[in-house]
Amino acid sequence: MNIESTSLIFFSPTNTTRKIVEGIAQGLQPTSKQYFDLTPPGATGQMRQEFNQDVAIIGAPVYAGRLPSVMLSRFKQIKGNGKPAVLIVVYGNRAYEDALIELRNVAIEAGFKPIAAGAFVGEHSYSTSNKPIAIDQPDTEDMVKAHAFGQAILKKIQTASNIPNEPLYVPGNFPYKEVQMRASIAPSVNEALCSRCGECALVCPTGAIDRENPVSTSKELCIRCCACVKTCPNGAKAFGSRE
């Protein structure tokens, strides 16, 4: 079968995961694409809908070897209706550990049928010019691989007579490894550099930054995604601890 429509479902505070998902979508060559961005705080109410596209590409970043809990709560609003899904995790350091098997399991719970999965390297959220970690990835070579991966999946779909019923095998542990709780922190702000433009508040996926006073960030809501740090035009925000 040919793919008429593809759904791009992702959580991507720094747009790294989104780039990989879009690269794979190009390889699938769909007639149309529909975006389901799980990143903004308002995404929760927008995601309560049935999924009707031919295939979904579901992407998430890896946080401490697992999926972001905020992403999971928003993803569960979508109903897969038995449609095939491509699963993608993006990690910037160490390994993806149990994130991919967790994504497979939650996709199945949501009603999708995973047919392919992959782990890609992307720039780590804490990466800086002084401490580069997978700096500037995905780069051109990464995007070529993402496109080729999409093409391989398209060929698989076109030649397969049906979708296998058995769960797609992916590496990982189940039960998952326990996530170690980390102390609540928020990025520090150099108030001399901060222009109060509010760009950081606009990109924060949990609404942790006060829009009226962007110098203030809730430690309880902050998930250390570094979207605010990457977005700040003046370099006013930083995490003191680079874990």
C-alpha positions as CSV (number, residue, x, y, z in Angstrom):
1,M,0.0,0.0,0.0
2,N,1.0,3.6,-0.5
3,I,1.0,6.1,2.4
4,E,-1.6,8.8,1.8
5,S,-1.3,10.5,5.2
6,T,1.2,10.4,8.0
7,S,0.8,11.7,11.6
8,L,3.9,13.2,13.3
9,I,3.5,12.8,17.1
10,F,6.3,14.1,19.2
11,F,7.5,15.8,22.4
12,S,10.4,18.0,21.5
13,P,11.3,21.0,23.7
14,T,14.5,21.8,21.8
15,N,13.2,20.7,18.4
16,T,15.8,17.9,18.2
17,T,13.3,15.0,18.2
18,R,11.1,16.9,15.8
19,K,13.9,17.1,13.2
20,I,14.4,13.4,13.3
21,V,10.7,12.6,13.0
22,E,10.4,15.0,10.1
23,G,13.3,13.4,8.3
24,I,11.8,10.0,8.7
25,A,8.4,11.3,7.4
26,Q,10.2,12.6,4.2
27,G,11.4,9.1,3.6
28,L,7.8,7.8,3.9
29,Q,6.7,10.1,1.1
30,P,3.2,10.8,2.3
31,T,0.7,12.9,0.4
32,S,-0.2,14.8,3.5
33,K,1.2,15.2,7.1
34,Q,-0.6,16.1,10.3
35,Y,1.3,17.3,13.3
36,F,0.5,16.4,16.9
37,D,3.0,18.4,19.0
38,L,2.8,17.2,22.6
39,T,5.3,19.9,23.8
40,P,3.2,23.0,24.7
41,P,1.3,23.0,28.0
42,G,-2.0,23.4,26.1
43,A,-1.4,20.2,24.2
44,T,-3.3,18.1,26.8
45,G,-6.7,19.4,25.8
46,Q,-5.9,19.3,22.1
47,M,-4.9,15.6,21.9
48,R,-8.2,14.0,22.9
49,Q,-9.0,12.7,19.5
50,E,-9.1,9.6,17.3
51,F,-6.1,8.8,15.1
52,N,-7.1,8.2,11.5
53,Q,-3.9,8.7,9.4
54,D,-2.3,5.7,7.6
55,V,0.8,5.6,9.8
56,A,2.1,7.4,12.8
57,I,5.7,8.4,13.6
58,I,6.0,8.8,17.4
59,G,9.1,10.5,18.8
60,A,10.3,11.3,22.2
61,P,13.6,12.4,23.9
62,V,15.3,10.2,26.5
63,Y,15.4,11.6,30.0
64,A,17.6,9.5,32.4
65,G,17.0,6.4,30.3
66,R,13.2,6.7,30.3
67,L,10.4,8.8,28.6
68,P,9.5,12.2,30.0
69,S,6.5,11.7,32.3
70,V,4.8,14.9,31.0
71,M,5.0,13.5,27.5
72,L,3.4,10.2,28.6
73,S,0.4,11.9,30.2
74,R,-0.3,13.9,27.0
75,F,0.3,11.0,24.6
76,K,-2.3,8.9,26.4
77,Q,-5.0,11.3,25.1
78,I,-4.5,9.9,21.6
79,K,-6.3,6.7,20.3
80,G,-4.4,4.7,17.8
81,N,-7.3,2.8,16.3
82,G,-5.0,-0.1,15.3
83,K,-2.9,2.0,12.9
84,P,0.8,1.2,12.3
85,A,3.3,3.3,14.1
86,V,7.1,4.0,13.8
87,L,8.7,4.6,17.2
88,I,11.7,6.9,17.7
89,V,13.7,7.9,20.7
90,V,16.4,10.5,20.7
91,Y,19.2,10.6,23.2
92,G,22.2,12.9,23.7
93,N,24.4,11.0,26.1
94,R,25.2,7.4,27.5
95,A,22.3,5.3,26.0
96,Y,18.6,5.2,25.6
97,E,18.2,2.3,28.1
98,D,14.5,1.5,28.6
99,A,13.0,4.5,26.7
100,L,12.4,2.6,23.5
101,I,10.6,-0.4,25.1
102,E,8.6,2.0,27.2
103,L,7.5,3.9,24.1
104,R,6.6,0.6,22.4
105,N,4.4,-0.4,25.4
106,V,2.6,2.9,25.7
107,A,2.0,3.0,22.0
108,I,0.4,-0.5,22.1
109,E,-1.7,0.6,25.1
110,A,-2.9,3.6,23.1
111,G,-4.1,1.3,20.3
112,F,-1.2,1.6,17.8
113,K,0.6,-1.3,16.1
114,P,4.4,-0.6,16.1
115,I,6.1,-1.9,12.9
116,A,9.5,-0.2,13.2
117,A,11.6,1.5,15.9
118,G,14.9,3.3,16.1
119,A,17.2,5.3,18.4
120,F,18.9,8.4,17.1
121,V,21.6,10.6,18.6
122,G,20.8,14.3,19.1
123,E,22.5,17.2,20.8
124,H,22.2,16.9,24.6
125,S,20.0,19.4,26.3
126,Y,22.9,20.5,28.5
127,S,25.4,20.8,25.6
128,T,27.2,24.1,25.5
129,S,30.1,25.5,23.5
130,N,32.3,24.9,26.5
131,K,31.0,21.4,27.1
132,P,29.8,20.0,23.8
133,I,27.8,16.8,23.9
134,A,26.7,15.5,20.5
135,I,26.9,19.2,19.4
136,D,24.8,20.2,16.4
137,Q,23.2,16.8,16.0
138,P,21.2,15.8,14.1
139,D,23.6,16.9,11.4
140,T,23.4,16.3,7.6
141,E,24.6,12.7,8.0
142,D,22.0,12.0,10.7
143,M,19.2,13.4,8.5
144,V,20.3,11.2,5.6
145,K,20.0,8.2,7.8
146,A,16.6,9.3,9.1
147,H,15.4,9.7,5.5
148,A,16.8,6.3,4.5
149,F,15.1,4.7,7.6
150,G,11.8,6.2,6.4
151,Q,12.3,4.8,2.9
152,A,13.1,1.3,4.3
153,I,9.9,1.4,6.3
154,L,7.9,2.5,3.2
155,K,9.3,-0.5,1.3
156,K,8.3,-2.7,4.2
157,I,4.8,-1.4,4.2
158,Q,4.4,-1.7,0.5
159,T,5.5,-5.3,0.3
160,A,3.9,-6.6,3.5
161,S,0.6,-8.5,3.1
162,N,-0.4,-7.6,6.7
163,I,0.7,-6.1,9.9
164,P,2.2,-8.8,12.3
165,N,0.2,-9.4,15.4
166,E,3.2,-10.2,17.7
167,P,4.7,-7.2,19.5
168,L,7.7,-5.5,17.8
169,Y,11.0,-6.5,19.5
170,V,13.0,-3.6,20.9
171,P,15.9,-3.7,23.4
172,G,15.2,-2.7,27.0
173,N,14.2,-4.0,30.4
174,F,10.8,-4.8,31.6
175,P,10.0,-4.1,34.4
176,Y,11.9,-0.9,33.6
177,K,14.9,0.3,35.6
178,E,13.8,2.6,38.3
179,V,14.4,6.3,37.7
180,Q,16.5,7.9,40.4
181,M,14.8,10.9,41.8
182,R,16.7,14.1,41.4
183,A,16.6,17.2,43.5
184,S,14.2,19.9,42.1
185,I,16.2,22.6,40.5
186,A,15.6,25.3,37.9
187,P,18.0,27.2,35.6
188,S,19.8,30.2,37.1
189,V,19.3,33.6,35.5
190,N,21.8,36.4,35.0
191,E,19.4,39.3,35.5
192,A,21.9,41.7,34.0
193,L,21.6,39.9,30.7
194,C,17.9,39.1,30.9
195,S,15.8,41.5,28.8
196,R,12.4,40.1,30.1
197,C,11.4,39.3,26.5
198,G,9.5,36.2,27.6
199,E,10.8,33.9,24.9
200,C,11.8,31.4,27.5
201,A,8.2,31.3,29.0
202,L,6.7,30.7,25.5
203,V,8.8,27.5,24.9
204,C,8.6,26.0,28.4
205,P,6.6,22.8,28.0
206,T,5.3,22.7,31.6
207,G,4.6,26.4,32.1
208,A,7.2,26.6,34.8
209,I,8.4,30.1,33.9
210,D,6.3,33.1,34.9
211,R,5.3,35.0,31.8
212,E,5.0,38.3,33.7
213,N,8.4,37.8,35.4
214,P,10.5,35.3,33.3
215,V,13.3,35.6,35.9
216,S,11.2,33.3,38.1
217,T,11.0,29.5,37.4
218,S,9.2,26.9,39.4
219,K,11.6,24.2,40.5
220,E,8.6,21.8,41.0
221,L,7.5,22.2,37.4
222,C,10.9,22.4,35.7
223,I,11.8,19.1,33.9
224,R,15.4,20.3,32.9
225,C,14.6,20.1,29.2
226,C,16.7,23.3,28.6
227,A,14.3,24.7,26.1
228,C,14.6,28.1,27.9
229,V,18.4,27.9,28.0
230,K,18.6,27.2,24.2
231,T,16.0,29.8,23.3
232,C,17.3,32.8,25.4
233,P,18.6,35.3,22.8
234,N,21.0,36.8,25.5
235,G,22.4,33.7,27.1
236,A,20.9,34.8,30.4
237,K,19.8,31.3,31.5
238,A,22.0,28.3,32.5
239,F,22.0,25.3,34.7
240,G,24.7,25.4,37.3
241,S,24.9,21.6,37.4
242,R,25.6,19.9,34.1
243,E,24.5,16.3,34.8
